[in-house]
C-alpha cells in the first residue's frame, strides 16, 4: 500500500514540476527547498504500529486534498485546475 501511494505521489510531483516550468516558474529542486515548503511533518523515523502509520497517512492525505481543493479555488488557470483535479481523483 505504502509503495503504491509513494509511486503515485512521485508521478504527481513530476507533473507539478513540469506544469510549473510550463508557467515559467522555478520548481524546487533541492531537498532544502522541499523541506522549507513542506507542510506535512516528518515522523521520528522510529518503527510505529501499522495502525499509527495508517492514521498518519490518512491525516496527511486529507490535508493534501484540502490544500489541492483550495488551490483549485484560487488558481485562474485551466491547465493547472485540470492537473489538480486529476491528482484529487
Secondary structure, DSSP 8 states (H G I E B T S, - for coil): -HHHHHHHHHHHHHHHHHHHHHTT-----SHHHHHHH--S----SS---HHHHHHHHHHHHHHHHHHHHHHHHH---HHHHHHHHHHH-
